[in-house]
Amino acid sequence: MTNFKHAFSYWCFSKLTDAQFQQIRDIGITGIEMPPADEYAKWRDNGFTIVSIVGHKSIEDGLNKKENHSRILDEVRSNLEAAKTYNIPNLICFSGNREGRSDAEGAANTIEGLLPIAKEAEAAGVTLIMELLNSKDHKDYQCDHTAWGVEVAKAVNSPRFKLLYDIYHMQRMEGDLIPIIRENIDYIAHFHTAGNPGRNELNTRQEIYYPAVAHAIAEIGYSEWIGHEFIPKGDPIEGLREAFEIFDLR
């Protein structure tokens, strides 16, 4: 059985102390996602892998608008340099909100914006990952179904552009998690976790049966990072320990 590498999202746990962050590392969670840019060196020096950073602004105003392409390319270029310096494997990208654009128009614009950026990501050895978000929480967000993201990924046709499959968000939008992940794993480079409803811990008081999801992801050969991105209601260290144990398939 393949096993996973574990990370946590900084924004969910930013109020913890340095001693608590060390407790997280002691659990076996050795990656961090989206820490502040001025702390990259600190996290690296404290033994954490920075697994992802945001590649460009913003969730709402993204790649599906042609007028954003020049700005986004500049921002991604800057963050590719940071990724190379700190050995960060992934830059997170966003489709942006529809604002009246059809799925076809939004996809065409997104593909056009990604083609030159993907070439630069290939040269840098960094993967651009477009996040699948639910458009109930993120009103009007375009990349809110796996099929739309996969269509874009197929057209970009780069080993350095794939999807960030957020399990919580996709449970909110489409469910059917395990079959969809199995069918589309070639276009998925990273996973985020959280419980639904509420985006809290991965425990038995929410509807996603994470042990089955974890085994399914492992069985199709994925063994990279699982990023825990939940907002803890209880003790944050114990919540992360529980999440680690669910995905620890050794």
C-alpha positions in Angstrom: 0.0 0.0 0.0 1.4 3.4 -0.9 1.5 6.0 1.8 1.1 9.8 1.8 3.1 12.8 2.8 1.1 15.1 5.1 0.8 18.9 5.2 -1.4 21.5 7.0 -2.7 24.8 5.7 -1.2 27.7 7.6 -4.3 29.9 7.5 -6.3 27.3 9.5 -3.7 27.0 12.3 -2.0 30.4 12.2 -2.7 31.1 15.9 -0.8 28.1 17.2 2.5 28.5 19.1 5.9 27.4 17.9 5.7 24.6 20.4 2.4 23.4 18.9 3.9 23.5 15.4 6.6 21.2 16.6 3.9 18.9 18.0 2.4 18.8 14.5 5.7 17.9 13.0 6.2 15.2 15.7 2.9 13.6 14.5 4.4 13.1 11.1 2.9 16.2 9.3 6.0 17.6 7.8 4.6 20.0 5.2 3.0 23.4 5.4 0.8 25.2 2.8 0.5 28.9 2.1 2.6 30.4 4.9 3.4 34.1 4.8 6.1 34.9 2.2 8.3 36.5 4.8 8.3 33.2 6.8 9.4 30.9 4.0 13.0 30.6 5.3 11.8 30.1 8.9 9.6 27.1 8.0 12.2 25.6 5.8 14.8 26.0 8.5 12.5 24.4 11.1 12.2 21.2 9.0 9.0 21.8 7.1 8.5 21.4 3.4 6.5 24.3 1.9 4.2 22.3 -0.2 2.2 25.1 -1.9 2.0 28.8 -2.2 -0.6 31.0 -4.0 0.7 31.7 -7.5 -1.4 34.7 -8.3 -4.2 37.0 -7.2 -7.1 36.2 -6.7 -9.9 33.6 -6.3 -12.5 35.9 -7.8 -10.4 37.7 -10.4 -8.4 35.0 -12.1 -7.4 33.4 -15.4 -10.8 33.3 -17.1 -10.5 37.0 -17.8 -8.2 37.9 -20.7 -7.4 41.3 -19.2 -5.8 39.5 -16.2 -3.4 37.4 -18.2 -0.4 39.8 -18.3 -0.7 40.5 -14.5 -1.0 36.9 -13.6 1.9 35.9 -15.8 4.1 38.5 -13.9 2.9 37.2 -10.5 3.4 33.6 -11.4 6.9 34.4 -12.7 7.8 36.0 -9.4 6.4 33.1 -7.4 8.2 30.6 -9.6 11.4 32.2 -8.5 10.4 31.8 -4.9 9.4 28.2 -5.5 12.8 27.4 -6.9 14.6 29.1 -4.0 12.6 27.3 -1.4 11.9 24.0 -3.2 8.2 24.6 -3.3 6.6 22.0 -5.6 3.2 23.7 -6.3 1.7 27.1 -7.1 -2.0 27.4 -6.6 -4.0 29.0 -9.5 -7.6 30.2 -9.7 -10.1 30.3 -12.5 -11.8 33.4 -11.2 -15.6 34.1 -11.1 -17.8 33.7 -14.1 -19.3 37.2 -14.1 -21.6 36.1 -17.0 -19.1 34.0 -18.9 -20.2 30.7 -20.2 -18.2 27.6 -19.2 -16.9 27.4 -22.7 -15.8 31.0 -22.8 -14.3 30.8 -19.4 -12.4 27.6 -20.3 -11.1 29.1 -23.5 -9.8 32.2 -21.7 -8.2 30.1 -18.9 -6.5 27.8 -21.4 -5.1 30.8 -23.3 -3.8 32.3 -20.1 -2.2 29.1 -18.9 -0.4 28.0 -22.1 2.6 30.4 -21.7 2.7 30.1 -17.9 2.7 26.3 -18.1 5.8 26.4 -20.3 7.6 28.5 -17.7 6.5 26.2 -14.9 7.9 23.2 -16.9 11.2 25.0 -17.1 11.2 25.7 -13.4 10.1 22.2 -12.4 7.1 23.5 -10.5 3.5 22.4 -10.9 0.6 24.9 -11.3 -2.4 23.5 -9.6 -5.8 25.0 -10.2 -8.1 24.7 -7.2 -11.5 23.2 -7.5 -13.7 25.2 -5.2 -17.4 25.0 -4.5 -19.5 28.0 -5.8 -21.8 27.9 -2.8 -19.1 29.2 -0.5 -17.2 31.0 -3.3 -20.1 32.5 -5.1 -19.9 32.4 -9.0 -16.4 30.7 -9.0 -16.0 29.0 -12.4 -13.8 26.0 -11.7 -16.4 24.4 -9.5 -16.7 20.9 -11.1 -14.0 18.4 -11.9 -15.1 18.0 -15.5 -14.5 21.7 -16.2 -11.0 21.6 -14.7 -10.1 18.4 -16.5 -11.2 20.0 -19.8 -8.8 22.8 -19.2 -6.0 20.5 -18.1 -6.4 18.3 -21.2 -6.2 21.4 -23.5 -3.1 22.8 -21.7 -1.5 19.4 -22.0 1.4 20.0 -19.7 2.8 17.8 -17.0 3.2 21.0 -14.9 -0.5 22.0 -15.0 -2.9 19.9 -13.0 -5.8 20.3 -10.5 -5.9 20.7 -6.8 -8.8 18.4 -5.8 -10.3 19.8 -2.6 -12.4 16.9 -1.2 -14.5 19.2 1.0 -15.4 21.5 -1.9 -16.1 18.7 -4.3 -18.4 16.9 -1.8 -20.3 20.2 -1.6 -20.6 20.5 -5.4 -20.8 17.0 -6.9 -20.3 14.2 -4.4 -19.4 10.8 -6.0 -15.9 11.4 -4.7 -14.2 8.1 -5.2 -15.3 7.4 -8.8 -14.5 10.9 -9.9 -11.1 10.8 -8.3 -10.4 7.4 -9.9 -11.5 8.6 -13.4 -9.5 11.8 -13.3 -6.3 11.0 -11.2 -4.1 11.7 -14.2 -5.2 15.4 -14.0 -4.9 15.7 -10.2 -1.6 16.7 -8.5 -2.7 17.5 -5.0 -5.5 17.0 -2.4 -7.0 19.0 0.4 -9.2 17.6 3.2 -11.9 18.9 5.5 -15.1 17.6 6.9 -18.6 18.5 5.5 -20.7 20.2 6.6 -18.7 23.0 8.3 -15.2 22.5 7.0 -14.1 21.1 10.3 -12.3 18.0 11.5 -12.3 14.7 9.5 -14.2 12.9 12.3 -17.3 10.7 12.5 -19.6 13.8 13.0 -19.5 14.8 9.3 -20.6 13.0 6.2 -17.4 12.1 4.3 -16.1 8.7 5.1 -12.5 9.6 4.8 -11.0 6.1 5.4 -12.5 4.9 2.2 -11.4 8.0 0.3 -7.8 7.6 1.6 -7.7 3.9 0.5 -9.1 4.7 -2.9 -6.5 7.4 -3.5 -3.7 5.1 -2.4 -5.0 2.2 -4.5 -4.7 4.3 -7.7 -1.1 5.0 -7.0 -1.1 8.5 -5.6 1.6 8.9 -2.9 2.2 12.6 -2.8 1.0 15.3 -0.4 -2.3 15.3 1.4 -3.0 18.8 2.7 -5.3 19.1 5.7 -7.2 22.4 5.4 -9.9 22.2 8.0 -10.9 24.7 10.7 -10.6 23.0 14.0 -13.6 23.1 16.4 -11.8 21.2 19.1 -8.1 20.7 20.0 -6.2 21.5 16.8 -3.4 19.1 17.5 -5.7 16.2 18.1 -7.7 17.1 15.0 -4.5 16.9 12.9 -3.5 13.7 14.6 -6.8 12.2 13.7 -6.5 13.3 10.1 -3.0 11.9 9.9 -4.1 8.6 11.3 -6.9 8.3 8.7 -4.5 8.8 5.9 -1.6 6.8 7.5 -2.0 3.5 5.6 1.2 1.8 6.6 
